[in-house]
Amino acid sequence: MKLVLDNLTKEFGEFVAVDHVNLTMTNGVYGLLGVNGAGKTTLMRMLCTLLKPTGGDIYCNGKDIFQLDGEYRNLLGYLPQDFGFYPEFSVKDYLFYIAAIKGIRPIVARKRAKELIARVGLTKVENKKLKKLSGGMKRRVGIAQAMLNNPQILILDEPTAGLDPNERIRFRNLISELSEERLVLLSTHIVSDIEYIANEILMMKGGAIVNEGTLDEIISTMPEKVWDCIVPQQSVSALTKRYKVSNIKSENQSVNLRIISAEKPCETAICVHPSLEDVFLYYFGEKVGDENDTF
Amino acid sequence: MMRMTRFELKKIFLKPVNKIVFIILAISLCVVSYFAIGDVDYVDENGEKSTGIAAASALQGKKNEWAGYITDDILRKVLEENEHIINSEEYLSTDMIEKEKAYSKKQGFSDIREMINQAFGGFQDYNYYRADSVTQEEIRSFYDRRTDNLIEWLNSEEQESRYSEQEKQFLISQYGKLETPFYYEYADGWAALLEYAPSIIMLAVLITVFLVSGIFSDEIQLKADSIFFSARLGRDKAIAAKIKAGFIVVTSVYWIMILLYSGIVLAVLGIGGAGCSIQNGFANWKSFYNITYLQDYLLTVLGGYLGNLFILFLSMLASAKTHSKALAVTIPFIILFIPSFLNGISVLSEVLGLLPDQLLQVCTAIKTFNLYQVGTKVVGAVPIIFVMYSILFCILLPVLYQVYRKTEIK
C-alpha cells in the first residue's frame, strides 16, 4: 500500500488550510501532530475523498484516489474527529448499516461485526441504543465501524480526544493492535499518544508538513537542549518570560522547571533527554494539551 | 441495495418525533373522513335531518327513484313534481320543520333541479329558485342552454379578450362533445369523496414532509456524513437507497391515507354513480372536462400522488443541497399557501393554474377555465400539469442524486 500526496493544497477562499504537501506513506503508523487549526483534519478529509483538493493530487498505488472513487474507499477505514451516529440504532444495527454502505455481504458483515464488537469490548451492550453509550464506548463503536471492511488504509482523526485517561490508554492499545499490515494515519494534538504508537511522525503547521521522521529523528532535529532545574518560587516568572518552558511542577517551596534553551538557563540546571513534547513546544511554541502533564 | 434501503427506513421509523407524525396522520384521516361523511345528509318525512350510513342509504333510495337518462320527459316530470311541492302547504308554511318536510320530498330529484337552476340561471349567476319558474316549453332547451350560456359568457365584454378564438372554439366543442342526455343516479358518495379529497391530499403532503425532510440532511446534522461519504457505496448506491426510501415512504403514506379515506367514505356513503358524468348535479355543471366521477376520482388521486412525489422530492432536494431540515419542511407550505395569496390577481391565473398545488386538487382544477395553447392545440391545465410534473419529477431524481453525491464535508 502506497499513498502519495503530490503538492496537495486546499484553500477555503483566501485561507490556505493545506499548503503544497508532498508526502509518501506506506504501511505503518503515521502520527500527524499539530496544534488546532494546523490543517490536520482538512488533510485527512481529502484523504477520505470528503473534500476535493484545490491543487495537487493524491495517488493510491499510483492511481488518483478521486478517479478510483468507490474502489479506493473500499480500502479505507475512517474515524472522524466528530464521530456522528444514529442515536436510535443499536450497536449491532449501526455496524450492519455501515457494513451495508461499505458493500460488505450480509454473512461476512455479521461475522465481522461480531468479531469487532468482541474485540472492542462491547458484546454486553451490542443491543443497546447508541445514544445510551458512554463517550468511550461510542469511540469504540467508531473504531469498530472503521475496521469493518478490514481496511488497508486506516485514518483516525483525534481518536482519543475527550476520553478519560483509562479509556485513552485502552484505545491507544487497541489502535496499536489494529495497525499491523496496514497504513494508519493518526492525527492528534495529544503528543503522548503519538509517542507511544506512531512509527513515523508528521508535524504540521500552517497547513504544511514542517518536520517528519521517526521519534528519534524528530527529536534530533531540535537544535536546542532541554534542561531540568529546581528553582525558588520567585524566579519562575523571570524564567518563563525568558525561555520556553515545557513543564512547571511545584515541590514544597521550590519549583521544578523543564526549559528548552540553547544555553544553560540557571546554575542548577541539568541537561536531560528531550521528549516529543519538548520538540512540539519548540516548533509550535505552545503548551501541550495532555491532561497527564503537571502545570 | 435493499439492505441499505431497509436501514434508511429504519432511521425514519425509529425517530421518536416521527411516531408523533404518524399519530397526526391518523387523526387527520379520521377528521377528514368524518367531515366527508357528514357532507351527505338526509331529511326524512318528518323534517328531521340525519347523516351516516342509514341516511346515505335512505338518500340513495330516494335519488335512485330518478335513476336513468335525463330525457325531456324526466325533466318535465321534475318540473311537475317541483311545482306540486312548491304549492304544498308545507312549502308555503313559515315553520322551518314544515319547510324541511317539503324539502324531504325534493331530495330525490334535487340534483336534477340544481342542473335546471344552472342551465336557466346564466353562466355566472346562480338562483336557487330559478327551477321553480322554468316552463314545460323552456325545459326542452335544457341541454342547449348549457352551451348557449357558455357562448354568451365567452362573448361578454369581460371575457372577450381573455380567450383567443381558437380557445373559445375549443371550449364550445368540449361542451358539444358531452354526451346527452345525461345518465343520472345517486353519486353523493363520490361527490363527498371528491369534495374533501384535496384536504386529505394536502394534509398528506404537509405531514409526510416531516418524515422525509431529514433523509438527506440528518447525515450532516448528526455528523454521520463523514463515515457515510467515506464508505465504498457512500457516493452512489447508498444515495440511491436514500432516494428509494423517500419514494417508499411518500408512496406508502399517500396510498394508505387515500385508500383508507376512500374506503371509509365510500363504504358509508355508497359507491353508486361512479359512471355518471361529473356535470350531473351542482358542483361540476360548467366543467369542460367530459369525464365520469370515477375518472375524476382517478385523476384526483393520481394527480395527488404525482404532486406528493414532486413536492416532497423537491423538499428532499432542498434538504440535500442546504443540509437544512427546517428549510426543507417549509417547501410544501410555500407551494401550497403562496398561490392562495395570489389567487385574486387575474393576470396570474394562467401561471397559478400550472403550479404544483393544482396537482393536489385536480377535482377543483377541472372546474377552472385555464386554457393553454400548445402549438396549434388548445388544452386545459389538467393534462399539462400531469405531463409537466411527471417530466420535472423524472429530472428531479438524478439532480437530487448528483447534488448529494457532490457533498463536501468542510
Boltz contact constraints between the chains, C-beta under 6 A:
constraints:
  - contact:
      token1: [A, 45]
      token2: [B, 409]
      max_distance: 6.0
  - contact:
      token1: [A, 48]
      token2: [B, 230]
      max_distance: 6.0
  - contact:
      token1: [A, 50]
      token2: [B, 226]
      max_distance: 6.0
  - contact:
      token1: [A, 50]
      token2: [B, 229]
      max_distance: 6.0
  - contact:
      token1: [A, 50]
      token2: [B, 409]
      max_distance: 6.0
  - contact:
      token1: [A, 51]
      token2: [B, 408]
      max_distance: 6.0
  - contact:
      token1: [A, 70]
      token2: [B, 232]
      max_distance: 6.0
  - contact:
      token1: [A, 73]
      token2: [B, 230]
      max_distance: 6.0
  - contact:
      token1: [A, 73]
      token2: [B, 232]
      max_distance: 6.0
  - contact:
      token1: [A, 74]
      token2: [B, 232]
      max_distance: 6.0
  - contact:
      token1: [A, 76]
      token2: [B, 230]
      max_distance: 6.0
  - contact:
      token1: [A, 78]
      token2: [B, 230]
      max_distance: 6.0
  - contact:
      token1: [A, 80]
      token2: [B, 226]
      max_distance: 6.0
  - contact:
      token1: [A, 82]
      token2: [B, 223]
      max_distance: 6.0
  - contact:
      token1: [A, 84]
      token2: [B, 222]
      max_distance: 6.0
  - contact:
      token1: [A, 84]
      token2: [B, 223]
      max_distance: 6.0
  - contact:
      token1: [A, 84]
      token2: [B, 224]
      max_distance: 6.0
  - contact:
      token1: [A, 85]
      token2: [B, 224]
      max_distance: 6.0
  - contact:
      token1: [A, 86]
      token2: [B, 11]
      max_distance: 6.0
  - contact:
      token1: [A, 88]
      token2: [B, 14]
      max_distance: 6.0
  - contact:
      token1: [A, 97]
      token2: [B, 7]
      max_distance: 6.0
  - contact:
      token1: [A, 100]
      token2: [B, 3]
      max_distance: 6.0
  - contact:
      token1: [A, 100]
      token2: [B, 4]
      max_distance: 6.0
  - contact:
      token1: [A, 101]
      token2: [B, 231]
      max_distance: 6.0
  - contact:
      token1: [A, 101]
      token2: [B, 233]
      max_distance: 6.0
  - contact:
      token1: [A, 101]
      token2: [B, 234]
      max_distance: 6.0
  - contact:
      token1: [A, 101]
      token2: [B, 238]
      max_distance: 6.0
  - contact:
      token1: [A, 102]
      token2: [B, 231]
      max_distance: 6.0
  - contact:
      token1: [A, 102]
      token2: [B, 232]
      max_distance: 6.0
  - contact:
      token1: [A, 103]
      token2: [B, 232]
      max_distance: 6.0
  - contact:
      token1: [A, 103]
      token2: [B, 233]
      max_distance: 6.0
